Amino acid sequence: MRLFCGTEETLLQDGAGTRKAFLWGTRRPGENNRKRIQCPLDSKHTVYEDQLQKHLRKCNSREKPKPVYFARDINAGLKEATGLPEEKQVPIFALSKEELEDLIRKLRKASNDIKSVLKDQTCSHQALQEALNDPKNGDAAFKHLKQQASILGNMERLNLLGPRRCFVEFGAGRGKLSHWVDIALQDAKDVHFLLVERATTRFKVDGKHRKNGFERLQVDIQHLCLNKVPVLVKEKLPAVGIGKHVCGSATDLALRCLVETYANLSDDDRRGGPEAKRLKIERTSRIPTNSPSETCSDSVAENWSPVAGIVIALCCHHRCDWKHYVGREFFTTVGLGVTEFNYFKRMTSWATCGMRERSPLTSTIETESEEHEPHDRSVECSSDSLQGLLTTEERKQIGRLCKLLLDHGRIEYLQQRGYDAVLQYYTDLDVSLENVLLTAVPHQSSLSHSDS
């Protein structure tokens, strides 16, 4: 069969003779007068111009009815963007030596009181041991499994793996992290999973699990109101926020979604809503009469928190946004603002670019593409672009300090809102260059947080 690609006629053949085939963008004979155009809803595909209206009614990218939990910009932070648009900001390589030195001086001064050496909390979990020992898993799969095992191990360390929980996975992708949490919990009762992902995802794993326990929320975190998610409205379960490589400002949106939006419950819920009262009754029934532990039951309602904990692996600091950043107050208190923020977020790439250029870890970054998009660091990382002002090692140290400063702003934000929040390493650099885990549990919780 003859096919036409543009104005060029093409004949496809295979071993069995002429093969009937239709290629993307081809025309059948007699269709030379029909024009294909980009879909106005999604430029990644095309449509015949004379069928545009019909296509728009069924296009997968069309605007769908908003779900009940959609609340525009509820977690956005600032309503209006501040500072210059990114494309109008002066590139780092264009700064004079004096301007660059002044930036670094401000960075070091603001970081003086921050603990720069993080504790190593690399953990594992029994739920993943079989998969970790499976020789069929390649190097890339093994690295993902090690990270997921450590995240689960840290959740267990903080007593976050248990019944009567709703696990909210931000940037869920295929839902692999929730998959392993579900396996770790086995037959635990009253467990639900909310998988938050704005994009349509193929090869999802949530279909293999509890019939009613998994729910996928296709919404941007910026617009997610957890208080209106039906299962949380009905069950009043404490939420555990989790995520593996939650990119840039998505982490800030997730933190605000949890500790401001969802934690902003009614006074009745805060002081012992239906779930807190049920917990108190159940726990009291398990404690023998006249037991010294009896007094513990009296404080259950007081200790219950809408957010039981947060465990998020951080990454892609270059994609942070001042508008969404939860650490703006911290930046202001140390004499910094949106201008310094925009420079520091780009300088965070210095922490890893040298390693990417000269080590086999490049493959690690490429295999993590399902969690986050790659970033072109060629300008920020080039020694020529900085006119030899800094060595590779100096750039790496400054990049790490920039990441630490941005993350510390998040820690301050959580601490001011009643959480014991900690940064720690959760895996080795040869597994992932983005190896910092943020954990937080409520102050009033009976959970022990030995790292605080």
N, C-alpha and C positions, 0 to 999 in steps of 0.2 A: 504494500500500500504506500502511496506517495504522501509525504507529509511536508508541510511548509513551515519554516521557521523564519519569520520576517518575510523577506522577498526571495530567500534562498530555498529551493526545492531540495528535499532530502529523501533518499530511499534507504530504509533500514532493512538489513538482511542478517540472518543468522545461519547456523548450520543446517537448519531444516528448510531453508528457502526464505522467501520474502515473509517478514514478520509484521503483523499488525500491531501498531503501537501509537500511543498518543503522548507527546512530550509537553511539559509545561510551556505555555506560551506559543504553541503551534496552532496552525489553522488547517481545517479540512478544505479540500478543493471546493470552490464556490463560496468560501467565507472571506475572500480577500477584502471585501468592503466593510467587514465588521471590525471594530476597533476595541482593543483591550486597554483598560485604564487601571490605575491603582485604586484599591478600595479606599474610600475616604476615612473609614474607621480603622483600618490597619494596612499600612503601606507594604506589609510583607507578602500580600497576595494581590492578584489582579482579577478583574471581572469584565465581561463584555459590557460596553457602554450602554447598549440598548437593553441590558438586563439589570442595570444598576439598582433600580427601585425594588425589584423582586429580591435581589441579593441582600439589600440592606435590611429587609424584613427578617431574614434568617441567618445573617452573618454572626458567627460566634463572638465577634468583637463588638456587637451592638450593645448599647446600654440596656441593662436588664433592670427589672424592678428592684428597688433597694430593699434589702432584708430588714427585719425589725430592729436588729442590733446596729444598723448603720446610723451614725450621727456625725455629720460632716465636721471635720477638723476638731473633734472633741479632744483628741490627744496631741494636737499640733503644737501647742505652746503659744508662741507669738502669732497673732493673726496676720501681721504684715511683715514681709521680709525687711531686714535692716542691713545697712552697709551696701557696698557696690556689688552688682551682679558678678558672678565668678569670672565671666569672660572679660570683664573690665578691670579686674584686679591686676596689680603689677606682678608679673611672674617673679619667682624667687631668684632666678638667674639674672634678672634685670636690676636687683637691689645693689646698691653700692656696698663697699666693704664696711663702711660705717653703719649703714642701715642694717646689714646682716648681723654685725656684732652687737648692735643695740637690741635686736630681736632675741639673740641668744642670751644676752645679759638679762633681759626681762624673763626669759624662760627659766633660767637658773635661779633667779631671785624668787619667782613664784613657786618653784619646786623645792625650796630649801627645807621646808618642814614636812615634806612627803617622804614616807618610807620607800626608798628606791629598790630595795631588795625584797622580792616577793617570796613567800614560802612555797615550797614544792608540795603540792597536794595531788600528785599523780596516783590515781587509784585504779581499781578494776572492779568488776562485778561478775559473780558466778553465772549470771544469765547469759553472758556472752562468751563463756569459756569454750564451749563447743565450736562456735563460729571462729573464734580466735585461733583454735588449733586445727581448723579445716585447711588442708593443703591446697584445696581448690581455689581458695581466695587468693587473688593476686596482691601485689604490693599496695596498690591504691586502696583496694577493699580492706586490707589489713589495717592501714592507717586510719581509715574511717572508723573501723571497729574499735581500735584502741582508744580513740577519742570518745566514742559513745560509751565505752566501758568505764572510762574515767569519770565522765559526767554522771553516770548512774552511781558509781562508787561514792562520789561526793554528795549526791542526793541522799544516799543511804547514811553517810556520815552525819548528815544534818537531820536525820530522822524524817525525811520528806517522802520516803517510799512507804506508803501505808494506805489503809482503807479510808473511805469518806474523803476523797480528794477529787478535784477536777484539775487535770494537768493541761495547761494551755501552752502548746508549742508554737512559738512565733517563728515566722519564716520556715514553715514546716517542710516545704518541698514535697518529697515523696512520703514523709511521715516516718522515717526510719527511727528517729530518736523515740518517738511515742511507741513505736513497735517494740523496742527493747524494754521500755518502762512497763508496758503491758505484760510482757513475758516475765519480767522480774516480779511483778505483783501477783502473777498466777491467778488464784481464785479470790483475790481480795474483793470485798463487797463495796458497793456504792462508789465505784471508780468510773470517772468519765474522762474523755479526751476531747479537747477542742484543738483542731489543727488549723492554724491561721496562715493563709497563703493567698496573696492577691492574684497570682498567676494561675492559669489552668495548668495542671501538672499531669504528666503521663506516668504510667507504671507506679501508681500509688499503692502503698502496702496496707492502708487502713481497711480495705475490703476483706482482709484475711482475719479480722479480729472480732471482738464482741459485737453482736448484732446492733445493739443500741448504745454501746459505750463510746463509739467514735463518731465525731461530727466534724466535717470540714467547713470552715468559714472562709469563703472566698471574698475577702475584703482587705483593703489596705489597713494596716494597724492604725494609721492616722485617724480613721473613721470608725474604729471598733469600740462600741460601748458594751462591755461585758455585763453590765447590770441588766441588759435587755436580752441576753442570750437565754432562750427558754429554759434550758436545763439548769442554769444557775439561778434563774428566778424561782423555779420550782423547788430545787433541792437545797438551795442556800449552802452550797459546799464551799469550803475554803479552796482558793486557787493556788496552784503551784506553777509559776511561770518558768518555762524551760526553752532552751534554744541552742543549736549548734551552729556557730558562725552567723550571728545576727548582725547584718552589715550596717555599719555607720549609724545614721540617724534612726534606723529601724530599732536599735537598742533603746534609744531615748524615747521613742514612741511607745515601745513595749513597757518600759518602766513607768511612764506616765499613765498608760492604760491600766496598769495594775494598782499602783499606789495612790493615784489620784482619782481615776474614774471608778474602778471597781471598789476600792476601799472607801469611797464616799457613800457609804450606806446610811440608812436612816439610823437615828439614835437608838431605836428599838433593836435593830440588828447589831449595832455596836455593843450594846449592853447585855446582849444575850437573846438573840433572835431564836427562831425555832430550832436551828441546827445546834446552837450553843446549849439550849435547854435539853435537847435530846442527848447530846454528848454528856451533859452533867448527869442525867438520869442513868444512862448506860454505865458510866464510869462508877457512879455511886453503887449501882447494883453489883459491881464486880469487887468492891472493897468490903472485906469483913467488918462487921459491926465492932466499934471500939478500936479499930485499927489506927495506928499513928498516922497512916496515910489518908485517913478519912478527910482531914482538912484540905487535902489536895482537890477534892471534888468541889469544894466551895468556890475555888478560884477558876474552874474550867470556863465558866461563862465569861468571866472577866478577861481570861487569857486568850479566848478565841479571837482570831483575826481573819478578816476576809481573805487576806493573802498569807498563806502558810509559809511561803518561801519563794526565792528566785534563784535560778541557776542558769546562767547564760554565758556561753563562750563568745568572746568579743572578736571582732575583726573589722577590716576596711575602715579605719578611722578617717581616711581621706574622703569618705563619703558622708561625713557628719555635716550637719547644717545648723548654724547658729539659731535659726528660727525654732528648731525642734530640740536643741541641746538642753538637757535638764540641769547642766552645771553652770548656767549663766551667772547665777548669784555668786558662786564660788569664784568665777573669773573676775567679777566686779570687785570682790573683797580683796583680791591680790593685785588690783590695779591693771587688769587686762580687760579688753573689750573685743568687739567683733573683728576689728582689723587684725589683732594678734591671733585670734582664733582661726581666722581664715588662712593665715600663714602657717600656724602650728599644725593644722590638720593636714596640709600638703606636705609638711616636713616629716610627718609620721612615716611616710614611705621610705625615708632614709634608714629606718630601723631594719628593713629587710632587703632593700634593693641590692646592696652589695653582695649579700648571700645569694640572691637570685641570679646575679650575673655570673658568679664563679663556682657555684656548687650544683651537685645533682639534685638539690631540693627543688629545682624548677619543676620537676615532674610532680612533686607534692602539690604545688600551687595549681598546676593545670588540672589535676584530678579533683580539686575542690570546687570546680566550676559549677557544680550543682547547687552549692550553697551561696556563692557570690560570684559576681562578674569580675574578670581580670581588669586591671587598671594599668594604663600606660604610664610608667614611671620614668621614661627615658629622659625627660627634661629635668625632673627633680633630682634624679640619681646621677646624672652625668657630672663627672669631676670637671670637665671642660666648661659646663654651664655655670659652675661656681668659680671659674677662673683660678682654680687651684687654691682657693681660700681655706678649704677644709680637706683633711685626709678622709679616706673611706671609713676608717675607724671612728674618727670624730663625727662624721655624719651619722653613723650607726648609733653612737651614744646619744646624740641630739635627737634623733628620730625616736629612740626608746623613751627619752625623757618627755617628748611631746605626747606620745601615746599615754604615758603614765599620768601626765597632767590632765588630759581629757578624761581619762578613766577615773581619776581622783575626784573630779567634779561630779561624776555620777555617784561615787561613794558618799560624798558630802550631802548630796541631794537625798539619798536614801537614809542616811543617819539622822538628818533633820526631820525626817518623817517617821522616825521610830523604828528603824531597822538596824540590826548589826550587820553591816555590809563589809565585805572583804574581797580583795583581789588576790589571786594565787595562780601559780602555774599548774596546769592540769595535764600536760603532756610534754614530751620532749620536742626540741626544735627539729629533730630529724623526722618527726611525725607531722608536725605542722608549725610553720613559722608564726602563725597566730595562735599562741599557746596560753593565753590568759583567760581565766574563768572568773566571772563575777558571781558571788553568792551573797544572799541576804536572807535573814530570818527576823521576825518581829522581836523587839526588845523584850516585850512582856511574855514571850513564849518560854515554855519550860525547856525548850531545846538547848542543848549545850553548844556553844560556838567557841571552841577553844582557840580560834585564830584571832578573835577580836582584840 
